[in-house]
Structures are given as C-alpha cells and as structure tokens.
C-alpha cells in the first residue's frame, strides 16, 4: 500500500454503518465527510465465467458503477476500499489509489462511470466499500459503495445478475 493510500485508510467504516436515508452532512472516523449529494450506484452486475481467472478463483463478476456528484462542490476521487466477504465468511480488503488507474474530478452535476471485476474462490460473496476523495477546499470526503451480492447462477455462460 502506498503512503497516499495509507493516509486515506478509513479503518472499520462500512456501507452498513450508516443508513442511506440520512442526508445531513456529518463526519465519520478520521474526519472524513459524507457529502450530501455525492453517491454511488451499482448500474449492472454480470457473472462472466468466460473471462480468464486463476484456477483457485474461477468465478468472475464484472460490475458497472457510477459515482454521481449531486453536491455543490467539485470532488476528486483519490482512492477506494473494497471489503469482500466470501461464502466461508473470509474477508478480503482491497485498497488502492484512484479508480481504475484514474483520479476522476467530478464537478457538480457530473458522474464518473467505469467497470471492473471481482474474482472469487467461492460461488457466492458480498461486496461493499467506499471511495475516498477531497473537495476543492481540501476537505476529505467519503462516499459509500452500495452493498451487493455476487452469486454464481445455475446456467452456463455470462448472465446478468442485476440491472
């Protein structure tokens, strides 16, 4: 983990810790602000067994995500943290700088969409997490990634799980 990623480590914050219906500004652990209007949507989730994967992690799920800036501030996404819990209850934490190699700058009203994937060693897992950023005044912000479940379908081939 880079020094920059360590500075953005938000500890035990998970999407389940704060209900999404709250819309007031507040700080969370390590003085991170949940900025009203900054949100994440899971646009689509696809099981894609045809993608190359290591033999010990044969289950590939491609997710399509959008980060929406409905706030009145410009926000730069600096890092991400994923927490993936497999069917055995084992937890994998993935942290890093940026999003798919980029540091998107979202002005008010803009969104950033991308796709990536999780590869799993069990046929079922839960993913959750957050993006970490900074606004134009240097205030550190966090936006939660909605929790979603990945389940290998019974049929063969790529199958859309959620749209």
Buried (B, 14 or more C-beta within 10 A) or exposed (E): EEEEBEEBBBEEBBBEEBEEEEEEEEEBEBEBBBBBBBBBBBBBBBBBBEBEBEEEEBBBBBBBBEBBBBBEBBBBBBBBBBBBBBBEEEEBEEBBBBBEEEEBBBEEEBBBEBEEBBBBBBBBBBBBBBBBBBBEEEBBBBBBBBBBEBBBEEEEEBBEBEE
